[in-house]
Amino acid sequence: MKFLNYTYEQSQSIVTKETVEKLNQKGSWKRFIGLFITSILLYFSSIATPMFIKGLTVEQDPTFSWIQWPMIILYVVMYLVYLLFSIRHRKSPMKLKFCTYFYMVILLAIFTVCAGIMMMTRRNIVSILSGAMFLLSIYYLIRTVPRKLKEALQNQTEFSPMAALVTEKVSDGLVFLGGTGITGALVLFDRSTGSNLRGSIDAVLLPIMPAIFVFATYVFSIDLLRGYYLFKYSEQYREQFGYSVKDWYGEKSKEYRRMLG
């Protein structure tokens, strides 16, 4: 994968001082509880997805119970891996924060897929629009982001994930389609949604929700890419941003102890 093999000079278009400041923010042990609760919620979302597609509950179709144990094992393994890496890098604050971001992106990606599937299977106009927005968002990112990233590297300018979205005509179309009353007008043709307040809110918000989740996953993924290069060329960036070994690696890190002799 070429985007993981940039040189130090090329990576400077991706890594910024804000990247360092974000990873240097003091963390809290409460994140382990928060991510554990998030994993539980995503577990229920995951097992609900196939039932939601058929419009059934566990009581109505218990054959879906087979998916419960594989999902439990998946989330338990992912959380344990996160804990193990957190313990391994507990003496390096920036790497510890990076592990948390990485795990969050994985959970967000799973939620995006589950939410996208559930929204696309409501069998009405809102569902059709949700599916179109979901697929269009993915296509748009695949089509646009690599080109924008390549341009930033060639011009030696900072790559902005949000700028790569809002400067394109396609993104303007997505905002227009989801943010105006077009979806609200279209949904009036669908009796299953109804004309009440809740139906009107659903008509405007639901079609753009998959796109929002996709773009959020993309933005956080760029932060992971920045962190990857920050650690790949760790010493060069430490010198570039003017950090001491103690502040950069942590007082309890092996790098700092090695410097002390």
C-alpha positions as a Python dict, from the first residue, in 0.01 Angstrom:
ca = {
    (1, 'M'): (0, 0, 0),
    (2, 'K'): (170, 310, -127),
    (3, 'F'): (11, 547, 123),
    (4, 'L'): (201, 365, 401),
    (5, 'N'): (541, 404, 233),
    (6, 'Y'): (584, 780, 205),
    (7, 'T'): (922, 929, 288),
    (8, 'Y'): (974, 1161, 583),
    (9, 'E'): (964, 1462, 350),
    (10, 'Q'): (638, 1346, 192),
    (11, 'S'): (479, 1266, 526),
    (12, 'Q'): (517, 1628, 635),
    (13, 'S'): (209, 1704, 424),
    (14, 'I'): (14, 1472, 653),
    (15, 'V'): (165, 1516, 1000),
    (16, 'T'): (100, 1851, 1167),
    (17, 'K'): (172, 2005, 1505),
    (18, 'E'): (-196, 1958, 1586),
    (19, 'T'): (-138, 1584, 1545),
    (20, 'V'): (128, 1594, 1816),
    (21, 'E'): (-82, 1809, 2047),
    (22, 'K'): (-381, 1578, 2009),
    (23, 'L'): (-178, 1268, 2091),
    (24, 'N'): (-12, 1448, 2381),
    (25, 'Q'): (-341, 1527, 2552),
    (26, 'K'): (-363, 1368, 2893),
    (27, 'G'): (-578, 1056, 2890),
    (28, 'S'): (-788, 897, 3162),
    (29, 'W'): (-848, 542, 3274),
    (30, 'K'): (-1219, 613, 3225),
    (31, 'R'): (-1168, 561, 2851),
    (32, 'F'): (-1143, 187, 2916),
    (33, 'I'): (-1490, 191, 3075),
    (34, 'G'): (-1630, 412, 2802),
    (35, 'L'): (-1498, 197, 2519),
    (36, 'F'): (-1616, -118, 2697),
    (37, 'I'): (-1970, 22, 2717),
    (38, 'T'): (-1946, 131, 2353),
    (39, 'S'): (-1842, -221, 2255),
    (40, 'I'): (-2147, -364, 2433),
    (41, 'L'): (-2379, -123, 2254),
    (42, 'L'): (-2221, -208, 1920),
    (43, 'Y'): (-2262, -577, 1996),
    (44, 'F'): (-2639, -531, 2027),
    (45, 'S'): (-2636, -321, 1711),
    (46, 'S'): (-2449, -596, 1526),
    (47, 'I'): (-2681, -879, 1625),
    (48, 'A'): (-2983, -659, 1552),
    (49, 'T'): (-2875, -589, 1194),
    (50, 'P'): (-2983, -918, 1031),
    (51, 'M'): (-3308, -917, 1229),
    (52, 'F'): (-3374, -558, 1127),
    (53, 'I'): (-3329, -651, 761),
    (54, 'K'): (-3610, -908, 787),
    (55, 'G'): (-3817, -692, 1019),
    (56, 'L'): (-3816, -956, 1292),
    (57, 'T'): (-3717, -985, 1655),
    (58, 'V'): (-3531, -1267, 1829),
    (59, 'E'): (-3861, -1397, 1963),
    (60, 'Q'): (-4014, -1403, 1615),
    (61, 'D'): (-3717, -1570, 1451),
    (62, 'P'): (-3481, -1734, 1700),
    (63, 'T'): (-3269, -1872, 1414),
    (64, 'F'): (-3070, -1550, 1437),
    (65, 'S'): (-2940, -1657, 1777),
    (66, 'W'): (-2644, -1826, 1603),
    (67, 'I'): (-2484, -1486, 1543),
    (68, 'Q'): (-2472, -1392, 1910),
    (69, 'W'): (-2171, -1600, 2020),
    (70, 'P'): (-1950, -1512, 1719),
    (71, 'M'): (-2023, -1144, 1784),
    (72, 'I'): (-1948, -1181, 2155),
    (73, 'I'): (-1616, -1349, 2077),
    (74, 'L'): (-1530, -1083, 1818),
    (75, 'Y'): (-1589, -789, 2053),
    (76, 'V'): (-1421, -958, 2349),
    (77, 'V'): (-1111, -1037, 2141),
    (78, 'M'): (-1095, -682, 2002),
    (79, 'Y'): (-1126, -530, 2348),
    (80, 'L'): (-863, -764, 2494),
    (81, 'V'): (-623, -679, 2211),
    (82, 'Y'): (-683, -310, 2283),
    (83, 'L'): (-610, -367, 2653),
    (84, 'L'): (-293, -564, 2577),
    (85, 'F'): (-155, -292, 2350),
    (86, 'S'): (-253, -28, 2605),
    (87, 'I'): (-62, -214, 2875),
    (88, 'R'): (235, -263, 2644),
    (89, 'H'): (255, 110, 2563),
    (90, 'R'): (146, 240, 2903),
    (91, 'K'): (480, 419, 2947),
    (92, 'S'): (442, 606, 2617),
    (93, 'P'): (148, 851, 2639),
    (94, 'M'): (134, 922, 2266),
    (95, 'K'): (134, 556, 2165),
    (96, 'L'): (-126, 483, 2431),
    (97, 'K'): (-351, 755, 2290),
    (98, 'F'): (-290, 623, 1938),
    (99, 'C'): (-407, 275, 2047),
    (100, 'T'): (-727, 432, 2178),
    (101, 'Y'): (-787, 619, 1852),
    (102, 'F'): (-723, 303, 1653),
    (103, 'Y'): (-977, 105, 1854),
    (104, 'M'): (-1230, 389, 1827),
    (105, 'V'): (-1199, 393, 1448),
    (106, 'I'): (-1259, 18, 1430),
    (107, 'L'): (-1573, 54, 1643),
    (108, 'L'): (-1690, 350, 1438),
    (109, 'A'): (-1638, 158, 1113),
    (110, 'I'): (-1843, -135, 1246),
    (111, 'F'): (-2118, 101, 1357),
    (112, 'T'): (-2114, 273, 1018),
    (113, 'V'): (-2164, -54, 834),
    (114, 'C'): (-2440, -173, 1070),
    (115, 'A'): (-2622, 161, 1066),
    (116, 'G'): (-2589, 188, 689),
    (117, 'I'): (-2735, -158, 635),
    (118, 'M'): (-3023, -102, 877),
    (119, 'M'): (-3112, 234, 725),
    (120, 'M'): (-3104, 93, 373),
    (121, 'T'): (-3345, -189, 452),
    (122, 'R'): (-3653, 4, 561),
    (123, 'R'): (-3817, -57, 220),
    (124, 'N'): (-3935, 298, 155),
    (125, 'I'): (-3811, 614, -13),
    (126, 'V'): (-3604, 715, 288),
    (127, 'S'): (-3433, 377, 269),
    (128, 'I'): (-3356, 421, -100),
    (129, 'L'): (-3212, 766, -38),
    (130, 'S'): (-3008, 636, 258),
    (131, 'G'): (-2861, 359, 46),
    (132, 'A'): (-2782, 600, -235),
    (133, 'M'): (-2611, 842, 3),
    (134, 'F'): (-2417, 560, 170),
    (135, 'L'): (-2282, 419, -158),
    (136, 'L'): (-2225, 762, -309),
    (137, 'S'): (-2025, 871, -5),
    (138, 'I'): (-1796, 567, -27),
    (139, 'Y'): (-1752, 613, -403),
    (140, 'Y'): (-1680, 981, -356),
    (141, 'L'): (-1410, 918, -96),
    (142, 'I'): (-1242, 650, -310),
    (143, 'R'): (-1251, 881, -610),
    (144, 'T'): (-1144, 1204, -439),
    (145, 'V'): (-919, 1145, -138),
    (146, 'P'): (-627, 965, -312),
    (147, 'R'): (-613, 1241, -574),
    (148, 'K'): (-621, 1518, -313),
    (149, 'L'): (-355, 1344, -108),
    (150, 'K'): (-133, 1305, -413),
    (151, 'E'): (-173, 1674, -498),
    (152, 'A'): (-76, 1774, -142),
    (153, 'L'): (238, 1558, -157),
    (154, 'Q'): (340, 1691, -497),
    (155, 'N'): (284, 2054, -397),
    (156, 'Q'): (432, 1997, -49),
    (157, 'T'): (124, 2148, 113),
    (158, 'E'): (-71, 2033, 417),
    (159, 'F'): (-339, 1776, 345),
    (160, 'S'): (-671, 1869, 504),
    (161, 'P'): (-926, 1586, 515),
    (162, 'M'): (-1218, 1826, 542),
    (163, 'A'): (-1095, 2049, 261),
    (164, 'A'): (-1074, 1742, 40),
    (165, 'L'): (-1448, 1702, 93),
    (166, 'V'): (-1596, 2050, 78),
    (167, 'T'): (-1411, 2174, -228),
    (168, 'E'): (-1565, 1918, -463),
    (169, 'K'): (-1890, 1950, -653),
    (170, 'V'): (-1992, 1603, -543),
    (171, 'S'): (-1979, 1697, -175),
    (172, 'D'): (-2182, 2010, -249),
    (173, 'G'): (-2442, 1782, -403),
    (174, 'L'): (-2446, 1560, -96),
    (175, 'V'): (-2499, 1857, 135),
    (176, 'F'): (-2768, 1996, -92),
    (177, 'L'): (-2953, 1666, -117),
    (178, 'G'): (-2945, 1593, 254),
    (179, 'G'): (-2958, 1943, 400),
    (180, 'T'): (-3246, 2093, 203),
    (181, 'G'): (-3610, 1997, 202),
    (182, 'I'): (-3572, 1772, -103),
    (183, 'T'): (-3574, 1455, 102),
    (184, 'G'): (-3868, 1586, 300),
    (185, 'A'): (-4064, 1652, -19),
    (186, 'L'): (-3986, 1313, -169),
    (187, 'V'): (-4088, 1124, 141),
    (188, 'L'): (-4441, 1267, 121),
    (189, 'F'): (-4500, 1018, -158),
    (190, 'D'): (-4431, 736, 84),
    (191, 'R'): (-4723, 666, 315),
    (192, 'S'): (-4518, 437, 537),
    (193, 'T'): (-4329, 738, 672),
    (194, 'G'): (-4636, 944, 748),
    (195, 'S'): (-4676, 1318, 767),
    (196, 'N'): (-4624, 1369, 1140),
    (197, 'L'): (-4336, 1561, 1297),
    (198, 'R'): (-4127, 1250, 1355),
    (199, 'G'): (-4173, 1147, 993),
    (200, 'S'): (-4062, 1490, 874),
    (201, 'I'): (-3749, 1478, 1090),
    (202, 'D'): (-3670, 1127, 966),
    (203, 'A'): (-3719, 1243, 609),
    (204, 'V'): (-3453, 1510, 645),
    (205, 'L'): (-3202, 1339, 875),
    (206, 'L'): (-3206, 968, 795),
    (207, 'P'): (-3090, 990, 432),
    (208, 'I'): (-2776, 1180, 529),
    (209, 'M'): (-2692, 978, 840),
    (210, 'P'): (-2501, 703, 651),
    (211, 'A'): (-2296, 968, 472),
    (212, 'I'): (-2216, 1140, 803),
    (213, 'F'): (-2095, 811, 953),
    (214, 'V'): (-1883, 736, 645),
    (215, 'F'): (-1721, 1081, 648),
    (216, 'A'): (-1661, 1062, 1025),
    (217, 'T'): (-1485, 727, 981),
    (218, 'Y'): (-1275, 879, 703),
    (219, 'V'): (-1170, 1181, 912),
    (220, 'F'): (-1066, 966, 1208),
    (221, 'S'): (-881, 732, 971),
    (222, 'I'): (-672, 1024, 848),
    (223, 'D'): (-576, 1090, 1210),
    (224, 'L'): (-455, 731, 1229),
    (225, 'L'): (-249, 781, 914),
    (226, 'R'): (-94, 1091, 1070),
    (227, 'G'): (-13, 900, 1387),
    (228, 'Y'): (140, 618, 1184),
    (229, 'Y'): (391, 852, 1019),
    (230, 'L'): (450, 1040, 1341),
    (231, 'F'): (575, 717, 1498),
    (232, 'K'): (746, 590, 1184),
    (233, 'Y'): (967, 900, 1176),
    (234, 'S'): (943, 964, 1548),
    (235, 'E'): (1291, 1107, 1609),
    (236, 'Q'): (1279, 1336, 1307),
    (237, 'Y'): (947, 1482, 1416),
    (238, 'R'): (1064, 1517, 1773),
    (239, 'E'): (1347, 1738, 1654),
    (240, 'Q'): (1125, 1921, 1406),
    (241, 'F'): (866, 2019, 1667),
    (242, 'G'): (1126, 2094, 1935),
    (243, 'Y'): (1031, 1838, 2201),
    (244, 'S'): (1272, 1698, 2456),
    (245, 'V'): (1319, 1321, 2479),
    (246, 'K'): (1135, 1324, 2813),
    (247, 'D'): (834, 1516, 2684),
    (248, 'W'): (820, 1321, 2357),
    (249, 'Y'): (858, 961, 2470),
    (250, 'G'): (749, 992, 2831),
    (251, 'E'): (944, 994, 3157),
    (252, 'K'): (907, 617, 3201),
    (253, 'S'): (989, 524, 2843),
    (254, 'K'): (1292, 316, 2749),
    (255, 'E'): (1409, 593, 2515),
    (256, 'Y'): (1429, 840, 2802),
    (257, 'R'): (1602, 590, 3031),
    (258, 'R'): (1849, 511, 2756),
    (259, 'M'): (1935, 880, 2725),
    (260, 'L'): (2001, 899, 3098),
    (261, 'G'): (2242, 610, 3059),
}
